[in-house]
Amino acid sequence: MDSPSISLRTSLSRRLALVLASIGVIGTIAAYILGASYANLAYDRALADEVVSLGSQVSAHDGRIKVTIPEEALAWLLADEGDIVRYRITDLRSMDVASGNGDLGEVPIEIMSNGQVLYRNYDSGGRRMRVAYMRQLTESTDIPVLVEIGETTIKRDQAARSILLATILFMGVMIAVAVGLVRHGVNTVLAPLKLLETEAAQRTSVDLKPLNPMHAPQEVRGLIEAINRLMARVSSVVESQSHFIANAAHQLRTPLAGLSLQAQLAKQASSPDEIRASLDDIEVSAAKAAHLIEQLLVLAKTEATDPSAPVSVVNLAEVAKLVIERYLPIADRRRMDLGYEGDGEDLWVKGSDTLFFEMLGNLVDNALRYGREGGRVTIATRRSADEIVVSISDNGPGFSKADRDQVFQRFYRSDSAPQGGAGLGLAIVREIAERYGGRLSLGPNSGKGACVELYFPDSALAKTV
């Protein structure tokens, strides 16, 4: 298996070379077998022609077998450069050798047709010989004779080796050319990716515009489009963070400037009462700054949550009760009635119990801050069709008609709102609700306070026991 660090062209070249080598081995074996077979067939035919030619010169006189071809012609017929050639003519009546120039082994005794040339192999003193033989009848006397010619296989073996070497050379050249062409093709196909690499390398950290997938091969376009989608998400996060940091710096400037001013006044104060008054102002400014920082951290945590990450199932009724416990001391200090209304059933929704606690906590905190002193704040939960509804209401001044369309925007504060807020509470609520498929709206305003309603898909069936 190729290492992930190996380049694509190297990996393809290795795989192709392995495949071509396998094909080359198989092709070489097949070519060798076929070539050697055809070469052997050609030599067999030449040997058969010699047997027929020699057989035509065999005759019988007075019952004796003799070869009528002159010695010089016989020597020429049997001459062969590189191979030893032997012949033998046998009288089949007595199985005596009538003529010959060497041993060709035992005389074959199988039944054969006259004039039919057959072949056999014979090992003579470590030399392998190929023997062609034919049974025929002499003219006029019809005496059966066996004509045999055998030759060593030196030329046949040389031809087979030549075929093998030529095939290996041919296959090697073909494999080398094929691998070279594939590497060149891969380089040509991957050239656009090099252009994309150069373009990406020249980008700055803030330049996250999409790459052009049309410059890449079709098989890689899906990857580039996925990278473009990732860069779009990163760009959105970077833009949101930049906006967030700018707004946070602007909002923190006021309480920090107040702290610095009150510290200077405390240093210049001459009486304990003036110093105490400055320290009280410092405490108020520090509390405002701490509250703002806490809300900014919650907002940043909400933005950092991956929407595609697995979520758990949360009992929203239990979260509402925990929020009441958390803010009950604050309500007591402000002499406000903080209560819960619900039928006691579990209300399961998908989300994060931590972020849902922050979400409901911000709504309750706003209601306690801006509600009428001595008034009431109520968290109510209910199931409506396939939705879970949570409402937080108070009997304070409520929202003006001009404010109702903007109260969920970040850092928005109404001109009539008391001093000290940062305009992030309802924005945090909206961010968390929308992240988990919820929606929110302002309830009816009849001049008797504010009401914020949250709607989430009912996830009772997804609850795990």
Secondary structure, DSSP 8 states (H G I E B T S, - for coil): ---TTS-HHHHHHHHHHHHHHHHHHHHHHHHHHHHHHHHHHHHHHHHHHHHHHHHTTEEEETTEEEE-S-HHHHHHHH--SSS-EEEEEEETTTTEEEEESS---S---S---BT-EEEEEEEETTEEEEEEEEEEE-TTT--EEEEEEEEESHHHHHHHHHHHHHHHHHHHHHHHHHHHHHHHHHHHHHHHHHHHHHHHHT--TT------GGGS-HHHHHHHHHHHHHHHHHHHHHHHHHHHHHHHHHHHHHHHHHHHHHHHHHHH--SHHHHHHHHHHHHHHHHHHHHHHHHHHHHHHHHHS-TTS--EEEEHHHHHHHHHHHHHHHHHHTT-EEEEE--S---EEEE-HHHHHHHHHHHHHHHHHHS-TT-EEEEEEEEETTEEEEEEEESS----TTTTTTTTSTT---TTS-TT--S-HHHHHHHHHHHTT-EEEE---SSS--EEEEEEE--GGG---
